[in-house]
Amino acid sequence: MTPDELERYLHEHIPLSRAMAVQVVSADPASVLLRAPLAPNINHRDTVFGGSASALSILAAWCLLHQRLRAECLESRLVIQRNTMEYEQPIAGAFQARSALLEPQQWLRFTQMLSRKGKARIAVASVLMDDEGTPAGRLVGEFVALGAGLPA
């Protein structure tokens, strides 16, 4: 998927992404970079609301898996099972999240398990940054892919 296609998909299928004004800056097999402006994501301290920061980080991780699965024609329902989020500093402007597989060597095992068993788990990391790229937080999420015939 191109970044524009991925952004349209997000806004159509995950309404929160539209409300947050999420933009897909880049998307390739190694990482996805999402960006959101401060205005719809602001808190009472004029910084990014923690829920928005977490949501953007989860979305970046989800997008990475979504696009990789589509590229390999592996239909599935992709859901997050658990995550941890560490906030290192407040962000007073637009913010970004860049995702990457936590252990890239696990991808083959993940896709094989999904194909054979109809269910697989994999961990993805996202780095939360300000608009200049300074790290401000980190997320590690474990995602589950369920074969197309299984309920999520």
N, C-alpha and C positions, 0 to 999 in steps of 0.2 A: 504494500500500500504506500502511496505517496503521503507526505505529511498532510496535504490538503484533504485527501480521502480519509485518512485516519481522524483528522479533526472533525470532518462532517459526520463520520460514524459516531464519534464520542458525543457530539451535540445532539444527534438524533436518538441515540440509545441510552445515554447516561445524562439526563437533563441537568444534573448538578454541574457537569462540565460547562454547559452553556451559561448557567447562572454565575459561575465563577469566571466566565470569559476566558476559558483555557484555550491556549494556542499551541499547536504542535509545531515546534521550531525545527526539529529534525527527527527522523526515524530511520533506522537501519538495523540490520540483524544484531549488531553489538549493543546498541543503546537507543533510548528514546529520550528526547529533551522536550519538556513541556514548560510553558511560561503562563503566568497569570498576572494581571494588574492588581494593584493594591485596593483600589476603590471598592469592588464588590466583595473583597475579602478582608476588610479592615476590622480591627477590634477597638475597644474603648481606649486603648493607648496609642492609637494611630499607627499600629504595626500590623503585620499579618496575623490574622486569627489562627490559632493553633489547629483548629479543625480544618481550615482551608489548606494549611501547610501539609497536614497529614493526608488530606484528600488528594492534593496534587502529587504527592510522593507515591501514593497507592496507585493513582491513575497512570503515572509514568511506568511503574512496574507492570501493571496489568496490560498496558499498551504494548510493551515489549513482547510479552508472551502471546498476546492476541495476534500481533502481526507475524511473529515467527511461526505460530501454528497455522495461520492462513497460508503462509508462503509454502508450507509443506503439505497443504491440502488435508490437514488433520482437523476435522470438525469436532468441536467440543464445547462444553459449557465451562467457562473459566471463572472461578470464584476465589476470593482470598479466604484463607482459613485462620491465619493469625498474623499479627505483625507487632513489631516494637518500633517506637519512634523516639529518637533523642533530639531534643531541641537544644542547640548550642548557643544561639544568640538570636535576638529579635531581628526582624527584617522590616525596614521602614519604607519599602517601595515595592516595585514589581518583584516577583520571585520566580524561581525555576526549580525543576526537579529533573535530574538525569538518572535513568535506570540502567542497570546491567545485571546479568546473571551473577549470582553470588559465587557459584562454582560452574563456569562455562562447560567444563568437562562432563557435567551431569546431564547436559541437554540430550545426548543420544539415549542415555538410559531412560530419561523422562519420556521421550517420544516412543521408544520401544515399549515401555510399560503401558502407555496410553493405548497404543495399537493392540497390544496383547490382552490387557486386563480391562480396558475401558476406563481406567482411572490412574492418575499419576500426580505426584507432588514435586514441586521445585521451589527453591528460594531465589528471590530477586532482591537486590539492594537498590535504593534510590538515595542520591545525595541532594539535599535541599540547599539552594543557594540564593543569594541576592542576585540582582540583575547584572552585577559585575563578575559573577562567578565565585564569589567568596562563600565557602561552605558555612551553612547555618544550622544544619541538622542532618540526621541520617535515619533511614527507615530500612528495616529488613522485614520482608513479608514472605510468608509461605503460601503458595497458591496451589489449588487443586484443579486439575482439568478432568472433566467427566466426559466420556464418550457421548456423541450426539444423541444416543438413545436413552441416556440416563438423566434423571431429574437433578437439578442443581439445588 
